[in-house]
Amino acid sequence: MTALLDWIGGRDAVIAAVDVFYKKILADSELSPFFEKSRMDHQRKPKVSFLSSVMAETPKFTTVYMRNVHRPMVNKMNLN
């Protein structure tokens, strides 16, 4: 069985998708305020790593891990 990551073109395809994703987020008037204080250059690497992992044959990120990593943002910005 081929991993989705390989099927879509590998890590380079994920990098391209992340770049498009962030351009769209920053251009969106409702979403961009959530990222005003973010250093997008620091966000890119973890996002590529996360997406590559979930599309690999053996993902390394768990629901618990993601919940814990995002908890401060959820609490600070009252997200649900």
PDB file of N, CA, C and O in Angstrom:
ATOM      1  N   MET A   1       0.841  -1.178   0.000  1.00  0.00           N
ATOM      2  CA  MET A   1       0.000   0.000   0.000  1.00  0.00           C
ATOM      3  C   MET A   1       0.893   1.251   0.000  1.00  0.00           C
ATOM      4  O   MET A   1       1.829   1.351   0.792  1.00  0.00           O
ATOM      5  N   THR A   2       0.603   2.171  -0.867  1.00  0.00           N
ATOM      6  CA  THR A   2       1.369   3.402  -0.970  1.00  0.00           C
ATOM      7  C   THR A   2       0.778   4.455  -0.039  1.00  0.00           C
ATOM      8  O   THR A   2      -0.437   4.649   0.003  1.00  0.00           O
ATOM      9  N   ALA A   3       1.633   5.118   0.693  1.00  0.00           N
ATOM     10  CA  ALA A   3       1.186   6.178   1.586  1.00  0.00           C
ATOM     11  C   ALA A   3       0.656   7.346   0.756  1.00  0.00           C
ATOM     12  O   ALA A   3       1.133   7.609  -0.348  1.00  0.00           O
ATOM     13  N   LEU A   4      -0.328   8.033   1.302  1.00  0.00           N
ATOM     14  CA  LEU A   4      -0.899   9.201   0.642  1.00  0.00           C
ATOM     15  C   LEU A   4       0.180  10.227   0.326  1.00  0.00           C
ATOM     16  O   LEU A   4       0.133  10.879  -0.717  1.00  0.00           O
ATOM     17  N   LEU A   5       1.148  10.371   1.218  1.00  0.00           N
ATOM     18  CA  LEU A   5       2.240  11.314   1.018  1.00  0.00           C
ATOM     19  C   LEU A   5       2.969  11.044  -0.296  1.00  0.00           C
ATOM     20  O   LEU A   5       3.257  11.972  -1.051  1.00  0.00           O
ATOM     21  N   ASP A   6       3.261   9.796  -0.564  1.00  0.00           N
ATOM     22  CA  ASP A   6       3.929   9.434  -1.814  1.00  0.00           C
ATOM     23  C   ASP A   6       3.005   9.662  -3.008  1.00  0.00           C
ATOM     24  O   ASP A   6       3.440  10.129  -4.060  1.00  0.00           O
ATOM     25  N   TRP A   7       1.752   9.335  -2.837  1.00  0.00           N
ATOM     26  CA  TRP A   7       0.772   9.437  -3.916  1.00  0.00           C
ATOM     27  C   TRP A   7       0.592  10.882  -4.386  1.00  0.00           C
ATOM     28  O   TRP A   7       0.415  11.123  -5.580  1.00  0.00           O
ATOM     29  N   ILE A   8       0.636  11.854  -3.451  1.00  0.00           N
ATOM     30  CA  ILE A   8       0.419  13.251  -3.839  1.00  0.00           C
ATOM     31  C   ILE A   8       1.685  13.944  -4.352  1.00  0.00           C
ATOM     32  O   ILE A   8       1.613  15.066  -4.853  1.00  0.00           O
ATOM     33  N   GLY A   9       2.829  13.293  -4.231  1.00  0.00           N
ATOM     34  CA  GLY A   9       4.057  13.889  -4.741  1.00  0.00           C
ATOM     35  C   GLY A   9       5.114  14.152  -3.698  1.00  0.00           C
ATOM     36  O   GLY A   9       6.114  14.814  -3.975  1.00  0.00           O
ATOM     37  N   GLY A  10       4.903  13.636  -2.491  1.00  0.00           N
ATOM     38  CA  GLY A  10       5.917  13.741  -1.452  1.00  0.00           C
ATOM     39  C   GLY A  10       5.935  15.067  -0.723  1.00  0.00           C
ATOM     40  O   GLY A  10       5.014  15.877  -0.825  1.00  0.00           O
ATOM     41  N   ARG A  11       7.001  15.258   0.007  1.00  0.00           N
ATOM     42  CA  ARG A  11       7.150  16.432   0.870  1.00  0.00           C
ATOM     43  C   ARG A  11       7.108  17.752   0.086  1.00  0.00           C
ATOM     44  O   ARG A  11       6.601  18.751   0.596  1.00  0.00           O
ATOM     45  N   ASP A  12       7.630  17.768  -1.136  1.00  0.00           N
ATOM     46  CA  ASP A  12       7.596  18.995  -1.943  1.00  0.00           C
ATOM     47  C   ASP A  12       6.163  19.443  -2.216  1.00  0.00           C
ATOM     48  O   ASP A  12       5.876  20.640  -2.218  1.00  0.00           O
ATOM     49  N   ALA A  13       5.271  18.495  -2.446  1.00  0.00           N
ATOM     50  CA  ALA A  13       3.861  18.829  -2.676  1.00  0.00           C
ATOM     51  C   ALA A  13       3.235  19.400  -1.407  1.00  0.00           C
ATOM     52  O   ALA A  13       2.414  20.315  -1.472  1.00  0.00           O
ATOM     53  N   VAL A  14       3.622  18.859  -0.261  1.00  0.00           N
ATOM     54  CA  VAL A  14       3.109  19.366   1.017  1.00  0.00           C
ATOM     55  C   VAL A  14       3.608  20.791   1.252  1.00  0.00           C
ATOM     56  O   VAL A  14       2.840  21.647   1.691  1.00  0.00           O
ATOM     57  N   ILE A  15       4.858  21.048   0.971  1.00  0.00           N
ATOM     58  CA  ILE A  15       5.418  22.395   1.137  1.00  0.00           C
ATOM     59  C   ILE A  15       4.650  23.390   0.264  1.00  0.00           C
ATOM     60  O   ILE A  15       4.298  24.475   0.725  1.00  0.00           O
ATOM     61  N   ALA A  16       4.395  23.031  -0.975  1.00  0.00           N
ATOM     62  CA  ALA A  16       3.650  23.911  -1.879  1.00  0.00           C
ATOM     63  C   ALA A  16       2.239  24.165  -1.351  1.00  0.00           C
ATOM     64  O   ALA A  16       1.749  25.293  -1.405  1.00  0.00           O
ATOM     65  N   ALA A  17       1.590  23.125  -0.842  1.00  0.00           N
ATOM     66  CA  ALA A  17       0.229  23.271  -0.308  1.00  0.00           C
ATOM     67  C   ALA A  17       0.209  24.156   0.936  1.00  0.00           C
ATOM     68  O   ALA A  17      -0.698  24.972   1.104  1.00  0.00           O
ATOM     69  N   VAL A  18       1.200  23.998   1.800  1.00  0.00           N
ATOM     70  CA  VAL A  18       1.286  24.825   3.010  1.00  0.00           C
ATOM     71  C   VAL A  18       1.493  26.292   2.636  1.00  0.00           C
ATOM     72  O   VAL A  18       0.896  27.177   3.248  1.00  0.00           O
ATOM     73  N   ASP A  19       2.317  26.549   1.657  1.00  0.00           N
ATOM     74  CA  ASP A  19       2.548  27.929   1.220  1.00  0.00           C
ATOM     75  C   ASP A  19       1.254  28.565   0.704  1.00  0.00           C
ATOM     76  O   ASP A  19       0.961  29.715   1.027  1.00  0.00           O
ATOM     77  N   VAL A  20       0.493  27.836  -0.084  1.00  0.00           N
ATOM     78  CA  VAL A  20      -0.795  28.337  -0.590  1.00  0.00           C
ATOM     79  C   VAL A  20      -1.763  28.536   0.566  1.00  0.00           C
ATOM     80  O   VAL A  20      -2.466  29.545   0.625  1.00  0.00           O
ATOM     81  N   PHE A  21      -1.801  27.579   1.481  1.00  0.00           N
ATOM     82  CA  PHE A  21      -2.679  27.638   2.651  1.00  0.00           C
ATOM     83  C   PHE A  21      -2.435  28.918   3.453  1.00  0.00           C
ATOM     84  O   PHE A  21      -3.382  29.624   3.801  1.00  0.00           O
ATOM     85  N   TYR A  22      -1.162  29.217   3.748  1.00  0.00           N
ATOM     86  CA  TYR A  22      -0.857  30.409   4.542  1.00  0.00           C
ATOM     87  C   TYR A  22      -1.160  31.697   3.783  1.00  0.00           C
ATOM     88  O   TYR A  22      -1.606  32.668   4.393  1.00  0.00           O
ATOM     89  N   LYS A  23      -0.934  31.734   2.489  1.00  0.00           N
ATOM     90  CA  LYS A  23      -1.278  32.917   1.701  1.00  0.00           C
ATOM     91  C   LYS A  23      -2.777  33.186   1.787  1.00  0.00           C
ATOM     92  O   LYS A  23      -3.203  34.332   1.924  1.00  0.00           O
ATOM     93  N   LYS A  24      -3.568  32.129   1.707  1.00  0.00           N
ATOM     94  CA  LYS A  24      -5.025  32.291   1.775  1.00  0.00           C
ATOM     95  C   LYS A  24      -5.477  32.714   3.174  1.00  0.00           C
ATOM     96  O   LYS A  24      -6.360  33.560   3.309  1.00  0.00           O
ATOM     97  N   ILE A  25      -4.883  32.137   4.201  1.00  0.00           N
ATOM     98  CA  ILE A  25      -5.236  32.517   5.571  1.00  0.00           C
ATOM     99  C   ILE A  25      -4.932  33.989   5.822  1.00  0.00           C
ATOM    100  O   ILE A  25      -5.761  34.713   6.374  1.00  0.00           O
ATOM    101  N   LEU A  26      -3.754  34.425   5.421  1.00  0.00           N
ATOM    102  CA  LEU A  26      -3.340  35.805   5.671  1.00  0.00           C
ATOM    103  C   LEU A  26      -4.147  36.807   4.853  1.00  0.00           C
ATOM    104  O   LEU A  26      -4.232  37.978   5.223  1.00  0.00           O
ATOM    105  N   ALA A  27      -4.737  36.366   3.756  1.00  0.00           N
ATOM    106  CA  ALA A  27      -5.561  37.240   2.928  1.00  0.00           C
ATOM    107  C   ALA A  27      -7.024  37.273   3.402  1.00  0.00           C
ATOM    108  O   ALA A  27      -7.803  38.114   2.954  1.00  0.00           O
ATOM    109  N   ASP A  28      -7.387  36.368   4.299  1.00  0.00           N
ATOM    110  CA  ASP A  28      -8.774  36.276   4.781  1.00  0.00           C
ATOM    111  C   ASP A  28      -8.978  37.200   5.983  1.00  0.00           C
ATOM    112  O   ASP A  28      -8.276  37.084   6.988  1.00  0.00           O
ATOM    113  N   SER A  29      -9.927  38.101   5.876  1.00  0.00           N
ATOM    114  CA  SER A  29     -10.132  39.095   6.937  1.00  0.00           C
ATOM    115  C   SER A  29     -10.619  38.485   8.256  1.00  0.00           C
ATOM    116  O   SER A  29     -10.375  39.055   9.320  1.00  0.00           O
ATOM    117  N   GLU A  30     -11.294  37.352   8.205  1.00  0.00           N
ATOM    118  CA  GLU A  30     -11.758  36.712   9.442  1.00  0.00           C
ATOM    119  C   GLU A  30     -10.672  35.877  10.105  1.00  0.00           C
ATOM    120  O   GLU A  30     -10.625  35.789  11.332  1.00  0.00           O
ATOM    121  N   LEU A  31      -9.801  35.265   9.315  1.00  0.00           N
ATOM    122  CA  LEU A  31      -8.773  34.379   9.866  1.00  0.00           C
ATOM    123  C   LEU A  31      -7.455  35.080  10.180  1.00  0.00           C
ATOM    124  O   LEU A  31      -6.764  34.703  11.126  1.00  0.00           O
ATOM    125  N   SER A  32      -7.111  36.072   9.415  1.00  0.00           N
ATOM    126  CA  SER A  32      -5.795  36.704   9.579  1.00  0.00           C
ATOM    127  C   SER A  32      -5.546  37.272  10.981  1.00  0.00           C
ATOM    128  O   SER A  32      -4.401  37.250  11.431  1.00  0.00           O
ATOM    129  N   PRO A  33      -6.572  37.784  11.701  1.00  0.00           N
ATOM    130  CA  PRO A  33      -6.285  38.275  13.055  1.00  0.00           C
ATOM    131  C   PRO A  33      -5.713  37.208  14.002  1.00  0.00           C
ATOM    132  O   PRO A  33      -4.977  37.546  14.929  1.00  0.00           O
ATOM    133  N   PHE A  34      -6.035  35.951  13.786  1.00  0.00           N
ATOM    134  CA  PHE A  34      -5.523  34.887  14.638  1.00  0.00           C
ATOM    135  C   PHE A  34      -4.018  34.670  14.428  1.00  0.00           C
ATOM    136  O   PHE A  34      -3.353  34.038  15.250  1.00  0.00           O
ATOM    137  N   PHE A  35      -3.500  35.193  13.335  1.00  0.00           N
ATOM    138  CA  PHE A  35      -2.095  34.966  12.989  1.00  0.00           C
ATOM    139  C   PHE A  35      -1.275  36.248  12.996  1.00  0.00           C
ATOM    140  O   PHE A  35      -0.113  36.233  12.589  1.00  0.00           O
ATOM    141  N   GLU A  36      -1.859  37.368  13.456  1.00  0.00           N
ATOM    142  CA  GLU A  36      -1.167  38.651  13.449  1.00  0.00           C
ATOM    143  C   GLU A  36       0.171  38.604  14.185  1.00  0.00           C
ATOM    144  O   GLU A  36       1.153  39.190  13.731  1.00  0.00           O
ATOM    145  N   LYS A  37       0.207  37.912  15.315  1.00  0.00           N
ATOM    146  CA  LYS A  37       1.422  37.879  16.127  1.00  0.00           C
ATOM    147  C   LYS A  37       2.264  36.636  15.878  1.00  0.00           C
ATOM    148  O   LYS A  37       3.283  36.426  16.535  1.00  0.00           O
ATOM    149  N   SER A  38       1.837  35.819  14.932  1.00  0.00           N
ATOM    150  CA  SER A  38       2.574  34.590  14.621  1.00  0.00           C
ATOM    151  C   SER A  38       3.721  34.893  13.677  1.00  0.00           C
ATOM    152  O   SER A  38       3.631  35.756  12.803  1.00  0.00           O
ATOM    153  N   ARG A  39       4.782  34.167  13.878  1.00  0.00           N
ATOM    154  CA  ARG A  39       5.902  34.239  12.929  1.00  0.00           C
ATOM    155  C   ARG A  39       5.688  33.110  11.933  1.00  0.00           C
ATOM    156  O   ARG A  39       5.995  31.950  12.209  1.00  0.00           O
ATOM    157  N   MET A  40       5.165  33.464  10.789  1.00  0.00           N
ATOM    158  CA  MET A  40       4.781  32.459   9.809  1.00  0.00           C
ATOM    159  C   MET A  40       5.970  31.634   9.328  1.00  0.00           C
ATOM    160  O   MET A  40       5.805  30.475   8.950  1.00  0.00           O
ATOM    161  N   ASP A  41       7.162  32.218   9.337  1.00  0.00           N
ATOM    162  CA  ASP A  41       8.332  31.445   8.953  1.00  0.00           C
ATOM    163  C   ASP A  41       8.583  30.310   9.948  1.00  0.00           C
ATOM    164  O   ASP A  41       9.140  29.276   9.579  1.00  0.00           O
ATOM    165  N   HIS A  42       8.177  30.496  11.201  1.00  0.00           N
ATOM    166  CA  HIS A  42       8.308  29.426  12.208  1.00  0.00           C
ATOM    167  C   HIS A  42       7.144  28.456  12.146  1.00  0.00           C
ATOM    168  O   HIS A  42       7.282  27.309  12.572  1.00  0.00           O
ATOM    169  N   GLN A  43       6.014  28.877  11.634  1.00  0.00           N
ATOM    170  CA  GLN A  43       4.837  28.017  11.520  1.00  0.00           C
ATOM    171  C   GLN A  43       4.983  27.019  10.379  1.00  0.00           C
ATOM    172  O   GLN A  43       4.447  25.912  10.447  1.00  0.00           O
ATOM    173  N   ARG A  44       5.691  27.398   9.355  1.00  0.00           N
ATOM    174  CA  ARG A  44       5.768  26.587   8.137  1.00  0.00           C
ATOM    175  C   ARG A  44       6.345  25.191   8.393  1.00  0.00           C
ATOM    176  O   ARG A  44       5.757  24.191   7.980  1.00  0.00           O
ATOM    177  N   LYS A  45       7.479  25.122   9.065  1.00  0.00           N
ATOM    178  CA  LYS A  45       8.139  23.833   9.282  1.00  0.00           C
ATOM    179  C   LYS A  45       7.267  22.855  10.078  1.00  0.00           C
ATOM    180  O   LYS A  45       7.117  21.709   9.657  1.00  0.00           O
ATOM    181  N   PRO A  46       6.681  23.271  11.223  1.00  0.00           N
ATOM    182  CA  PRO A  46       5.831  22.323  11.946  1.00  0.00           C
ATOM    183  C   PRO A  46       4.593  21.898  11.155  1.00  0.00           C
ATOM    184  O   PRO A  46       4.148  20.756  11.263  1.00  0.00           O
ATOM    185  N   LYS A  47       4.035  22.820  10.356  1.00  0.00           N
ATOM    186  CA  LYS A  47       2.851  22.474   9.555  1.00  0.00           C
ATOM    187  C   LYS A  47       3.218  21.442   8.494  1.00  0.00           C
ATOM    188  O   LYS A  47       2.477  20.482   8.283  1.00  0.00           O
ATOM    189  N   VAL A  48       4.351  21.632   7.827  1.00  0.00           N
ATOM    190  CA  VAL A  48       4.802  20.662   6.818  1.00  0.00           C
ATOM    191  C   VAL A  48       5.071  19.318   7.482  1.00  0.00           C
ATOM    192  O   VAL A  48       4.706  18.273   6.944  1.00  0.00           O
ATOM    193  N   SER A  49       5.702  19.342   8.640  1.00  0.00           N
ATOM    194  CA  SER A  49       5.986  18.109   9.363  1.00  0.00           C
ATOM    195  C   SER A  49       4.701  17.382   9.758  1.00  0.00           C
ATOM    196  O   SER A  49       4.587  16.166   9.601  1.00  0.00           O
ATOM    197  N   PHE A  50       3.739  18.146  10.272  1.00  0.00           N
ATOM    198  CA  PHE A  50       2.467  17.545  10.686  1.00  0.00           C
ATOM    199  C   PHE A  50       1.735  16.926   9.493  1.00  0.00           C
ATOM    200  O   PHE A  50       1.327  15.766   9.548  1.00  0.00           O
ATOM    201  N   LEU A  51       1.570  17.691   8.428  1.00  0.00           N
ATOM    202  CA  LEU A  51       0.830  17.174   7.276  1.00  0.00           C
ATOM    203  C   LEU A  51       1.546  15.994   6.628  1.00  0.00           C
ATOM    204  O   LEU A  51       0.904  15.037   6.195  1.00  0.00           O
ATOM    205  N   SER A  52       2.862  16.060   6.561  1.00  0.00           N
ATOM    206  CA  SER A  52       3.610  14.929   6.008  1.00  0.00           C
ATOM    207  C   SER A  52       3.409  13.688   6.867  1.00  0.00           C
ATOM    208  O   SER A  52       3.285  12.576   6.354  1.00  0.00           O
ATOM    209  N   SER A  53       3.378  13.892   8.175  1.00  0.00           N
ATOM    210  CA  SER A  53       3.201  12.766   9.085  1.00  0.00           C
ATOM    211  C   SER A  53       1.826  12.119   8.942  1.00  0.00           C
ATOM    212  O   SER A  53       1.721  10.894   8.876  1.00  0.00           O
ATOM    213  N   VAL A  54       0.776  12.931   8.894  1.00  0.00           N
ATOM    214  CA  VAL A  54      -0.570  12.338   8.839  1.00  0.00           C
ATOM    215  C   VAL A  54      -0.839  11.649   7.510  1.00  0.00           C
ATOM    216  O   VAL A  54      -1.741  10.817   7.410  1.00  0.00           O
ATOM    217  N   MET A  55      -0.059  11.993   6.491  1.00  0.00           N
ATOM    218  CA  MET A  55      -0.236  11.331   5.193  1.00  0.00           C
ATOM    219  C   MET A  55       0.752  10.187   4.992  1.00  0.00           C
ATOM    220  O   MET A  55       0.721   9.512   3.963  1.00  0.00           O
ATOM    221  N   ALA A  56       1.619   9.970   5.964  1.00  0.00           N
ATOM    222  CA  ALA A  56       2.576   8.869   5.883  1.00  0.00           C
ATOM    223  C   ALA A  56       1.903   7.572   6.339  1.00  0.00           C
ATOM    224  O   ALA A  56       0.782   7.592   6.847  1.00  0.00           O
ATOM    225  N   GLU A  57       2.580   6.472   6.158  1.00  0.00           N
ATOM    226  CA  GLU A  57       2.011   5.180   6.558  1.00  0.00           C
ATOM    227  C   GLU A  57       1.892   5.059   8.068  1.00  0.00           C
ATOM    228  O   GLU A  57       0.980   4.397   8.564  1.00  0.00           O
ATOM    229  N   THR A  58       2.795   5.685   8.805  1.00  0.00           N
ATOM    230  CA  THR A  58       2.752   5.621  10.269  1.00  0.00           C
ATOM    231  C   THR A  58       2.832   7.031  10.851  1.00  0.00           C
ATOM    232  O   THR A  58       3.923   7.515  11.152  1.00  0.00           O
ATOM    233  N   PRO A  59       1.677   7.697  11.012  1.00  0.00           N
ATOM    234  CA  PRO A  59       1.672   9.058  11.570  1.00  0.00           C
ATOM    235  C   PRO A  59       2.288   9.098  12.964  1.00  0.00           C
ATOM    236  O   PRO A  59       2.133   8.159  13.745  1.00  0.00           O
ATOM    237  N   LYS A  60       2.998  10.204  13.276  1.00  0.00           N
ATOM    238  CA  LYS A  60       3.625  10.324  14.587  1.00  0.00           C
ATOM    239  C   LYS A  60       2.861  11.262  15.511  1.00  0.00           C
ATOM    240  O   LYS A  60       3.125  11.284  16.713  1.00  0.00           O
ATOM    241  N   PHE A  61       1.918  12.039  14.977  1.00  0.00           N
ATOM    242  CA  PHE A  61       1.159  12.972  15.806  1.00  0.00           C
ATOM    243  C   PHE A  61      -0.144  12.327  16.252  1.00  0.00           C
ATOM    244  O   PHE A  61      -0.862  11.746  15.439  1.00  0.00           O
ATOM    245  N   THR A  62      -0.450  12.428  17.542  1.00  0.00           N
ATOM    246  CA  THR A  62      -1.678  11.858  18.073  1.00  0.00           C
ATOM    247  C   THR A  62      -2.666  12.976  18.394  1.00  0.00           C
ATOM    248  O   THR A  62      -2.295  14.149  18.443  1.00  0.00           O
ATOM    249  N   THR A  63      -3.903  12.607  18.607  1.00  0.00           N
ATOM    250  CA  THR A  63      -4.923  13.576  18.991  1.00  0.00           C
ATOM    251  C   THR A  63      -4.542  14.257  20.296  1.00  0.00           C
ATOM    252  O   THR A  63      -4.692  15.472  20.425  1.00  0.00           O
ATOM    253  N   VAL A  64      -4.059  13.502  21.251  1.00  0.00           N
ATOM    254  CA  VAL A  64      -3.660  14.066  22.546  1.00  0.00           C
ATOM    255  C   VAL A  64      -2.526  15.066  22.358  1.00  0.00           C
ATOM    256  O   VAL A  64      -2.554  16.150  22.941  1.00  0.00           O
ATOM    257  N   TYR A  65      -1.541  14.716  21.560  1.00  0.00           N
ATOM    258  CA  TYR A  65      -0.427  15.622  21.295  1.00  0.00           C
ATOM    259  C   TYR A  65      -0.931  16.934  20.695  1.00  0.00           C
ATOM    260  O   TYR A  65      -0.543  18.012  21.145  1.00  0.00           O
ATOM    261  N   MET A  66      -1.782  16.846  19.692  1.00  0.00           N
ATOM    262  CA  MET A  66      -2.295  18.049  19.018  1.00  0.00           C
ATOM    263  C   MET A  66      -3.127  18.903  19.980  1.00  0.00           C
ATOM    264  O   MET A  66      -3.035  20.130  19.966  1.00  0.00           O
ATOM    265  N   ARG A  67      -3.919  18.262  20.797  1.00  0.00           N
ATOM    266  CA  ARG A  67      -4.740  18.987  21.774  1.00  0.00           C
ATOM    267  C   ARG A  67      -3.844  19.747  22.751  1.00  0.00           C
ATOM    268  O   ARG A  67      -4.110  20.911  23.053  1.00  0.00           O
ATOM    269  N   ASN A  68      -2.804  19.114  23.240  1.00  0.00           N
ATOM    270  CA  ASN A  68      -1.891  19.751  24.195  1.00  0.00           C
ATOM    271  C   ASN A  68      -1.101  20.898  23.567  1.00  0.00           C
ATOM    272  O   ASN A  68      -0.897  21.932  24.203  1.00  0.00           O
ATOM    273  N   VAL A  69      -0.664  20.722  22.341  1.00  0.00           N
ATOM    274  CA  VAL A  69       0.099  21.759  21.660  1.00  0.00           C
ATOM    275  C   VAL A  69      -0.754  23.004  21.417  1.00  0.00           C
ATOM    276  O   VAL A  69      -0.260  24.127  21.523  1.00  0.00           O
ATOM    277  N   HIS A  70      -2.023  22.806  21.093  1.00  0.00           N
ATOM    278  CA  HIS A  70      -2.891  23.931  20.757  1.00  0.00           C
ATOM    279  C   HIS A  70      -3.676  24.488  21.943  1.00  0.00           C
ATOM    280  O   HIS A  70      -4.342  25.515  21.806  1.00  0.00           O
ATOM    281  N   ARG A  71      -3.614  23.844  23.085  1.00  0.00           N
ATOM    282  CA  ARG A  71      -4.384  24.285  24.250  1.00  0.00           C
ATOM    283  C   ARG A  71      -4.154  25.757  24.621  1.00  0.00           C
ATOM    284  O   ARG A  71      -5.125  26.468  24.880  1.00  0.00           O
ATOM    285  N   PRO A  72      -2.899  26.238  24.655  1.00  0.00           N
ATOM    286  CA  PRO A  72      -2.704  27.657  25.011  1.00  0.00           C
ATOM    287  C   PRO A  72      -3.419  28.602  24.043  1.00  0.00           C
ATOM    288  O   PRO A  72      -4.005  29.597  24.472  1.00  0.00           O
ATOM    289  N   MET A  73      -3.377  28.306  22.762  1.00  0.00           N
ATOM    290  CA  MET A  73      -4.040  29.155  21.785  1.00  0.00           C
ATOM    291  C   MET A  73      -5.555  29.083  21.945  1.00  0.00           C
ATOM    292  O   MET A  73      -6.244  30.099  21.862  1.00  0.00           O
ATOM    293  N   VAL A  74      -6.060  27.892  22.171  1.00  0.00           N
ATOM    294  CA  VAL A  74      -7.508  27.709  22.355  1.00  0.00           C
ATOM    295  C   VAL A  74      -7.987  28.508  23.562  1.00  0.00           C
ATOM    296  O   VAL A  74      -9.005  29.196  23.497  1.00  0.00           O
ATOM    297  N   ASN A  75      -7.242  28.412  24.668  1.00  0.00           N
ATOM    298  CA  ASN A  75      -7.627  29.129  25.880  1.00  0.00           C
ATOM    299  C   ASN A  75      -7.487  30.642  25.732  1.00  0.00           C
ATOM    300  O   ASN A  75      -8.368  31.396  26.145  1.00  0.00           O
ATOM    301  N   LYS A  76      -6.390  31.077  25.147  1.00  0.00           N
ATOM    302  CA  LYS A  76      -6.117  32.518  25.024  1.00  0.00           C
ATOM    303  C   LYS A  76      -7.097  33.198  24.066  1.00  0.00           C
ATOM    304  O   LYS A  76      -7.537  34.319  24.319  1.00  0.00           O
ATOM    305  N   MET A  77      -7.434  32.526  22.979  1.00  0.00           N
ATOM    306  CA  MET A  77      -8.268  33.151  21.955  1.00  0.00           C
ATOM    307  C   MET A  77      -9.719  32.671  22.007  1.00  0.00           C
ATOM    308  O   MET A  77     -10.522  32.992  21.130  1.00  0.00           O
ATOM    309  N   ASN A  78     -10.039  31.906  23.038  1.00  0.00           N
ATOM    310  CA  ASN A  78     -11.393  31.412  23.226  1.00  0.00           C
ATOM    311  C   ASN A  78     -11.915  30.642  22.005  1.00  0.00           C
ATOM    312  O   ASN A  78     -13.047  30.835  21.562  1.00  0.00           O
ATOM    313  N   LEU A  79     -11.071  29.781  21.488  1.00  0.00           N
ATOM    314  CA  LEU A  79     -11.463  28.955  20.342  1.00  0.00           C
ATOM    315  C   LEU A  79     -12.093  27.669  20.842  1.00  0.00           C
ATOM    316  O   LEU A  79     -11.828  27.226  21.959  1.00  0.00           O
ATOM    317  N   ASN A  80     -12.920  27.081  20.012  1.00  0.00           N
ATOM    318  CA  ASN A  80     -13.488  25.765  20.363  1.00  0.00           C
ATOM    319  C   ASN A  80     -13.522  24.872  19.152  1.00  0.00           C
ATOM    320  O   ASN A  80     -13.964  23.727  19.242  1.00  0.00           O
TER     321      ASN A  80
END
